[in-house]
Amino acid sequence: MLPEWNVPFRALIDAAPDGMLVCDEGGTLVLVNGQTERMFGYAHGELPGQPLDILIPSRLHGRHHHHLARFTAQPRLRPMGDDLDLFARRKDGSEFPVEVSLSPFTTERGLLIIAGIRDVSERRALERDKRRATAFLLSAIEAVQEAFLLFDEHDRVVMVNSAARELLGAVGDAPIIGRSFEAVLRASITAGTFETGGAPDAFAAHWLAYHRNPSGVLDVRMAGGRCLRVTERKTADHGTVTTVLDISDDMQRTQELHTAREQAEAASAAKSEFLSSMSHELRTPLNAILGFAQLLERDRKQPLSDRQLERLGHVLRGGEHLLRLIDDVLDLARIEARRIAISVEAVDVADVVLEVVHTLEPTAARVGAHIAPLTVIPGLPRVVADRTRLAQILMNFGSNAIKYGKPGGQLALRIERLPDALRIAVADDGIGIPADKRDRIFEPFQRAGQESGPIEGTGIGLTISKRLAELMGGSVGFTSEVGVGSEFWIDLAMFRERAAPAPARRAPAGPPSRLTDTSLRHTVVYVEDNPSNIAFMRDLIEELPSVELLTADTAELGLELIRSRRPRAVIMDINLPGMSGFEAVKSLRASPETRDIPVIGLSAAALVRDTARAADAGFVRYLTKPVKIEELTQTLEQLLASG
């Protein structure tokens, strides 16, 4: 029997959160609390009087009896489990890990042993998961190709992989773990690991500054010439993660690519220069061949026989074909070298298509082909394009349609409005393109299987058309069916028309403009390669009787005209074939005879950088297209009147 205070004692141990049991020296259970019964799966009252062995796995009975004998021989407060793997057995026979604390308690009956028991299954599972996660982390860090180091909040190494040990191997015999970053760095510098440029202290100070406040990356070089890229980042607990990547191979490849690009650019420039020179050398004799051939064909004093005229026709056609080949090859070379001038502006598509139709009609008539009448959709918007280059593309499509069409066949040009673009298409009823040739039709010197046929052609016209369309922000495409015909098209973005400004109240009439005074005469030179723009400017200047307009379609011709006529003002387009408007103004400013002639820039390039560049180049004013008539006339009046 327990002492008289057994009832309050029982209430006390029943309230304990851990399992508690009392046994005598013989190992018989005297008292257990409710937590013990729940922990071991016994009903209330089942355990008292039972041997303690029923709570211990049978495989551990021998060891348990040994520990119990030692404890009873020298009873004292003793925790068990810190250095032992202790297990208990439930009523159903299952085992679970426990921690046990023993305490002796002397009573009238003799020595009693009080045991506190805690189920540590969950803790052991967490510890296993932690050990497993740590092992995975260490394995992952070890597998990383880059050198990896982790520093704690005191800047000491707490984790390092083999790549880092190999990189910093020459840091002395002391282990890396536990050493400060500065100690590891200076030991590596002393061992000659890094190339310091003869200033080891400055090198160390630079790296230490980056380590304290890491931002971006730090590139260093090893003594053997290898290039390293150091990346450091601070952790949430004020530690530092350092990775070191060997980028030597990347640097070498970058240098090789840079060298290859320079060589390719030099080769391209040399090719372009060669083609340009050859174009000039070929055109000179070709000019005489075609010129004299035409004179012979037109000779009325000594006319040629029909047989001679037939042979002369072959000479003319061969010469014209050679001329087209020269032009096409030169154009392709300029496009590849990015030296071709593209002047995009708002273009009326119908006007360009009608112009192309009229140009193609004589060629079509010679082979008996018919060009269908063009149907113009009312209200078509303008497109963003270079008018000259758009006509060149359509002429190419049209010429191919005539060459590859059926004898006496028909071709048609049409304009279609797409959701966000205009499509200009040229269709024929010719031989079509075989399916196995279609994917390469826009590559140079591909003629859809007609390379050895009787039809003349260079095989680069479609390549040029595609590149020009892309330079204008457009695209080309086609459909074709063998024996039925083909249709080639170009899609171009529509020009976003500006809303017309609200009509302003008429201001009181001022003094008449000096530009309407017929007693005065002002010469103005307009340099522009677009025929429509030239026609517009002529119509505009007709309203200004005192202004005489002279035009040139290239900067080179414009410079000659300006130097010979000394105009009062010049209006200069920027994107011109050959010399640009910027180069022309530079040439004018370099000459004492023309440096004071004011030049107005007029271009479709309307970005802020374009205006700034024009001011730096020496233009007195920079106006953008579409032209504001009032702005242009006021600018002319100010410049001419101030003279």
Steps between C-alpha positions, in 0.01 A plus 500: 500500500613854427524758775184676615562791260467266203179666383644851456821339366298316236319819401835671467655244265177470298531873420854459363536545118749210474453138590588424864520164669619364834651152547668323787850358514378177347369678193128468582280789398343668801345810345457648152339827392239549231752618242694172541185297443416701188859485375523122534140424404382347831167550676481661841615262774659241264864583569542515882632165624645406162876460446671799339625265228161511321580861403844411358567313173606142571822549304603759761406310818856393579638848465208639702562265795866603499415872510237443774751313717758777463243763590375323812860450613568873474165677486519863388322741267598387155383595150513221242480533125745780423763248395278191467242396245217398734185334373173408670232245408129569478231250593456417127869412476609807299813684606576869529804705610494655848705713736499391864595683821540293819470622856524293822231537769542339841186387685411273792468216246847561379645661187258607229614611158316787332542512121403787274438378144470716187401377154760653261372341179418834341827656609702208366309520170579872477863432581514233226343742252746767604797266460366386164444859382848596617646206314309597186618860535861395543469262205345771282767755593767240433350433157507870405768567241573846639700557814255556790561655841255597775599751768311562824409835651853528641643446150639156580488208257229252602460303179721438198501256208785313333523748212568780750752287691683434175489867404621616844713195567816698555377680814719314743456190712221645714147389401285744309192450720497759778743741334396853414457613140786748527734232640414260217539774236836626626633145533404433138665822383816417694504153342489662154157366407382826338648747256518825698678721247789555741277664764375227734374743765296696246366174356397380848342835587297498178366147562431574869300809405292291259456228766367750756253657258453254213334635187517342157803278442876520550731368228849390605780311332703211636875490477477238225287729284159346575215751532265476800165669562417549868138547606416578862161552665397574858263259677205592722700415816789729395716224358658499155478252213796504262518318167802505269452398137780430255406702189824452310336294225214750467746788476696315234183427300391863534835616369482249215150618409615863515794421274279302262247784486774752423635274229152447355432874504835567336429234237154644439641851466770375264239313296281809479794714403601247235147477359466877495830531315409220260162658437672818385751310289228290336263789438759702309544253210136394525395860446690502170361160396137592563546856378645408162258208464210743539658736249531216249138402559382862439734569205297639212788589269626144476218281638579144598344200337231304682750223569747751647224663709402161636858431605534851642188435709679208661792732585268759656307244703822338618644837598181599684502167683863554599416851622216367714733235641755767597232711666353202688833373629601848611165552674531167682853585613385837632212340688725237659750770600213716634606785274177543308298815564134455591284812530163399642206737475129500427455351151185485285493135393261546207731756338799266529306202363370699201855620430627140510220382268586766241869405520427128457252536211763520217682191634174309531396602149823359350412149626126534438410514871209707626494704822152507656358846584572607857200532730567771759301476824372847599645650817815290511742624767859577419777264611833551673760424233781624281318581177793418273571168671130403503486558124819292463340207686180515294699528177688185604177313571350625173805415289502145643128466428563593136807277463351194664145549372339311215542640145206733448411465869378755751634660813319717752597743774264547789487691827341339806434659837596277796417573865829679565671521161452541125586211270616569143499176299608399150342182358574307181363191322843354429696184566489522881767396749564132585430407862862395566629844389264724696683511834813645331337737252621813686860378525764644262538340156195274540282495187247228583657243272552738204874550554585325174183590314453750217349769728747775587545599863758560772330311782553778755208732426272331754779504759540875454123549515476313831790693657364836381153420635647413840705822504171689452337309785294280265499138389461298180336167422355291221269217399555280197359199319686319225334556163254754643712797601648695790417807705766704680413775744646760735328608823572851629384683811235766446594860564312645794351821370497794738165653578444828321529795742191702579466808277653800666350846504637706214757748625502856373684529171862591547745649257531304173770232493824600330489162322209624290691808387575435130764773498725278713660171401616233747657172390429193714650153439294196604692169537255206500489159332125440524312613183175561686670727755670693222168548320341621823779751565475635145127555540562673830773731371278602206298692758812701591584704186826636636647150554675303230520128587787282377493126576751217529424137579835417666719684748793486259304680225359737760847605613604575143182703445546696825863584424418618148180697574562621858132487605354709781386181681508122471233244594669164562355150544699280742479145364633529149655241272877515532604798713256582781363843584724516808811440291388759246455771766841413644650552154321837459622621841857405413511732197539880542279558193200307639541500877258790550218363282216398737387137466155379610479130588185325379455134596255234617731422796319678781660370821658739751843355426452580128426865577800522735730342242377744234576798723850369570559440128433864409141511370339835581159333529380139503149437367329163494272334247208523430590858420309779675466758223462794735810398697708456185395829340560691823845344529584595140371853550712548813815368332455681168383830648787507748748479213 
